[in-house]
Amino acid sequence: MASPEVERIAEEVMEEYDQSDDVKKRFLNFYENTVENNLGGNDLHGLINTIELEDEEELDGS
């Protein structure tokens, strides 16, 4: 499980960018799998695709 500090930061960021609890859970799972377990083979693209952007925000493709 992610440390309480990481969970707190994730909560703050998700609230700031108006993200759903599902996105927060997926981020924390991704964090655990890649950083804490050093697996790195998880689906970052799938996680990124779940981010909910405001209508005026666009991805720049980089």
Secondary structure, 3 states (H helix, E strand, C coil): CCCHHHHHHHHHHHHHCCCCHHHHHHHHHHHHHHHHCCCCCCCHHHHHHCCCCCCCCCCCCC
